[in-house]
Amino acid sequence: MTGPTLTRRAALAGTAGLAALAAPRVRAQTAARIVIVGGGFGGASAARFARDAFPDVEVTLVERARSFTTCPYGNLVLGGTRRIEQITFTYDALARRGVRVVHDDAVAVDPQARGVRLAGGTTVPYDRLIMSPGIDLRWGAIEGYTEAAAERMPHGWVPSLQPITVLERQLREMPDGGTFVMAIPDNPFRCPPGPYERISMVAQYFKRAKPRSKILALDSKGGFSKQPLFMEAWAELYPGMIEWVSASNDGKVMKVDPQALTLTTEFGQVHRAAVANVIPPQMAAKIARDAGLANQSGWCPVRARSFESAQVPGIHVIGDASIAAPMPKSGYVASTHARQAVAAAVAALRGQEPPDPVYFNTCYSHVGPDYGISIVGTYRADGDRFVEVPNSGGISPRNETMTPERRAEQRRLEALYADGWYESLTRQMFGLS
Ligand SMILES: Cc1cc2nc3c(=O)[nH]c(=O)nc-3n(C[C@H](O)[C@H](O)[C@H](O)COP(=O)(O)OP(=O)(O)OC[C@H]3O[C@@H](n4cnc5c(N)ncnc54)[C@H](O)[C@@H]3O)c2cc1C
């Protein structure tokens, strides 16, 4: 989207902004201000895109941490094929590209005065606000699963709360022959295939280093993303090692005891773990809930063309915090939300309608060394609903559709494409290329 120089005067003109666009260029005192809260997949992507696409706009990114460790490829740290330093990024390159990066905690939003208050005491004024603060965990939703319990039974699901290395260390220290028990939440949650990639990467590690160990996956659902592909890969690569238990087979974990390292399911079975990985139910991060952006579900309803909050005008909510089903809560999806939200925010500042959106998701999972699988989807807005474009998606082929040679090549290539996907997305969002 291109257009005349966007000044605060035009931006603040609201619907009169259209007239301002038609008028000759007049330099106002300051540029229009887009402020982004959260520098993860959605927020960093939004900052990069806004900076590149709209040079007239002042772009400020508020992120509490000085570096960002990605969830994608975190499971590979458990599998032993990545180190945490390889999946950690700083904001320096974004700053060099002209994004004003503010490292502080956003503690409140004032939608009337249009400002974000920071823990440090200052307020960052905005003309349009984009929020991508990610998720919080619902402590106590599983009885006994508190922040303190998470030290003994790591979640490894929100790197800013707990680095994946906590779980990695427990796995390394676990004696061979023990059982790794996972509790997996019901939908909606961050990264639908993530738990199953994690099972695969732990199995990859066990196969190499602790071959007598077992994995017990206790699931609050009846099925999961890419299930047939994961299951045939587990049977092929890790026979006898993984047991997955659906909700109807008593897989839903209701209670944990971090001292005894036990997990109790709905119908009263008690499972003892050598290492327990509890992924609890989730909700939009606190700042989004405090700003009145979330509904009773704990997630934030948005307009499908603009990602503008359905509850608070002038604020766009993107990424995991938003309600954007049938799109999954994924990093790649968050980055496509980001582009549309920025374009819609700038359009609104110009008094224009948001452009027609197309949203994409590609989600790769590593299942073993040289073994990748993927799922792809394309989405549009239909009124105020998100809809999947019919026949636009795809999923990796099943084993039975290929010869053994073709299959090995297909899986090897997908693992390679996954690496390319990760590299290009992270380099883009952190301004490295
Ligand atoms: C194990 C695992 C594997 C995954 N693998 C994949 C994958 O292969 N592909 C994929 O596409 N997705 C994957 N995901 C999902 C992906 O990580 C998330 O969907 C994505 O991070 C969501 O982006 P976001 O911007 O909403 O939140 P985040 O990326 O979590 O960013 C939120 C940011 O906001 C900051 N923040 C929060 N509150 C405040 C505040 N008040 N003030 C200042 N800063 C704040 C946080 O510090 C954080 O940096 C995976 C997730 C997991 C757990």
The ligand as an SDF file (V2000), in Angstrom:
LIG
                    3D

 53 58  0  0  0  0  0  0  0  0999 V2000
    7.2330  -25.8710   21.5340 C   0  0  0  0  0  0  0  0  0  0  0  0
    6.6740  -24.9160   20.5280 C   0  0  0  0  0  0  0  0  0  0  0  0
    6.9910  -25.0610   19.1930 C   0  0  0  0  0  0  0  0  0  0  0  0
    6.4680  -24.1800   18.2460 C   0  0  0  0  0  0  0  0  0  0  0  0
    6.7890  -24.3660   16.9360 N   0  0  0  0  0  0  0  0  0  0  0  0
    6.2630  -23.5580   16.0210 C   0  0  0  0  0  0  0  0  0  0  0  0
    6.5910  -23.7340   14.6550 C   0  0  0  0  0  0  0  0  0  0  0  0
    7.3440  -24.6470   14.2800 O   0  0  0  0  0  0  0  0  0  0  0  0
    6.0580  -22.8900   13.7540 N   0  0  0  0  0  0  0  0  0  0  0  0
    5.2500  -21.8700   14.1200 C   0  0  0  0  0  0  0  0  0  0  0  0
    4.8080  -21.1130   13.2420 O   0  0  0  0  0  0  0  0  0  0  0  0
    4.9110  -21.6580   15.4160 N   0  0  0  0  0  0  0  0  0  0  0  0
    5.3980  -22.4800   16.3660 C   0  0  0  0  0  0  0  0  0  0  0  0
    5.0840  -22.2820   17.6900 N   0  0  0  0  0  0  0  0  0  0  0  0
    4.0890  -21.2370   18.0630 C   0  0  0  0  0  0  0  0  0  0  0  0
    4.7080  -19.8390   18.1670 C   0  0  0  0  0  0  0  0  0  0  0  0
    5.7790  -19.8470   19.0740 O   0  0  0  0  0  0  0  0  0  0  0  0
    3.6530  -18.8410   18.6660 C   0  0  0  0  0  0  0  0  0  0  0  0
    2.4730  -19.0300   17.9410 O   0  0  0  0  0  0  0  0  0  0  0  0
    4.1590  -17.4200   18.4750 C   0  0  0  0  0  0  0  0  0  0  0  0
    5.2670  -17.2070   19.3260 O   0  0  0  0  0  0  0  0  0  0  0  0
    3.0600  -16.3980   18.7610 C   0  0  0  0  0  0  0  0  0  0  0  0
    3.5560  -15.0950   18.5450 O   0  0  0  0  0  0  0  0  0  0  0  0
    3.0370  -13.8800   19.4370 P   0  0  0  0  0  0  0  0  0  0  0  0
    3.6360  -12.6500   18.8510 O   0  0  0  0  0  0  0  0  0  0  0  0
    1.5760  -13.9610   19.6170 O   0  0  0  0  0  0  0  0  0  0  0  0
    3.6570  -14.1640   20.8840 O   0  0  0  0  0  0  0  0  0  0  0  0
    5.1840  -14.3190   21.3030 P   0  0  0  0  0  0  0  0  0  0  0  0
    6.0040  -14.7600   20.1540 O   0  0  0  0  0  0  0  0  0  0  0  0
    5.1990  -15.1440   22.5510 O   0  0  0  0  0  0  0  0  0  0  0  0
    5.6460  -12.8360   21.6670 O   0  0  0  0  0  0  0  0  0  0  0  0
    5.0880  -12.1610   22.7650 C   0  0  0  0  0  0  0  0  0  0  0  0
    6.1150  -11.1370   23.2520 C   0  0  0  0  0  0  0  0  0  0  0  0
    5.4360  -10.1530   24.0360 O   0  0  0  0  0  0  0  0  0  0  0  0
    6.2500   -9.7910   25.1370 C   0  0  0  0  0  0  0  0  0  0  0  0
    5.3690   -9.2380   26.1470 N   0  0  0  0  0  0  0  0  0  0  0  0
    4.2950   -9.8350   26.7120 C   0  0  0  0  0  0  0  0  0  0  0  0
    3.7020   -9.0000   27.5920 N   0  0  0  0  0  0  0  0  0  0  0  0
    4.4130   -7.8550   27.5640 C   0  0  0  0  0  0  0  0  0  0  0  0
    4.3040   -6.6220   28.2620 C   0  0  0  0  0  0  0  0  0  0  0  0
    3.3190   -6.4110   29.1300 N   0  0  0  0  0  0  0  0  0  0  0  0
    5.1950   -5.6460   28.0160 N   0  0  0  0  0  0  0  0  0  0  0  0
    6.2220   -5.8490   27.1130 C   0  0  0  0  0  0  0  0  0  0  0  0
    6.3790   -7.0060   26.4420 N   0  0  0  0  0  0  0  0  0  0  0  0
    5.4800   -7.9890   26.6610 C   0  0  0  0  0  0  0  0  0  0  0  0
    6.9160  -11.1170   25.5380 C   0  0  0  0  0  0  0  0  0  0  0  0
    8.1010  -10.8900   26.2710 O   0  0  0  0  0  0  0  0  0  0  0  0
    7.1750  -11.7440   24.1640 C   0  0  0  0  0  0  0  0  0  0  0  0
    8.4570  -11.4100   23.6800 O   0  0  0  0  0  0  0  0  0  0  0  0
    5.6080  -23.1330   18.6570 C   0  0  0  0  0  0  0  0  0  0  0  0
    5.2940  -22.9790   20.0080 C   0  0  0  0  0  0  0  0  0  0  0  0
    5.8100  -23.8770   20.9430 C   0  0  0  0  0  0  0  0  0  0  0  0
    5.4820  -23.6810   22.4000 C   0  0  0  0  0  0  0  0  0  0  0  0
  1  2  1  0
  2  3  1  0
  2 52  2  0
  3  4  2  0
  4  5  1  0
  4 50  1  0
  5  6  2  0
  6  7  1  0
  6 13  1  0
  7  8  2  0
  7  9  1  0
  9 10  1  0
 10 11  2  0
 10 12  1  0
 12 13  2  0
 13 14  1  0
 14 15  1  0
 14 50  1  0
 15 16  1  0
 16 17  1  0
 16 18  1  0
 18 19  1  0
 18 20  1  0
 20 21  1  0
 20 22  1  0
 22 23  1  0
 23 24  1  0
 24 25  2  0
 24 26  1  0
 24 27  1  0
 27 28  1  0
 28 29  2  0
 28 30  1  0
 28 31  1  0
 31 32  1  0
 32 33  1  0
 33 34  1  0
 33 48  1  0
 34 35  1  0
 35 36  1  0
 35 46  1  0
 36 37  1  0
 36 45  1  0
 37 38  2  0
 38 39  1  0
 39 40  1  0
 39 45  2  0
 40 41  1  0
 40 42  2  0
 42 43  1  0
 43 44  2  0
 44 45  1  0
 46 47  1  0
 46 48  1  0
 48 49  1  0
 50 51  2  0
 51 52  1  0
 52 53  1  0
M  END
$$$$
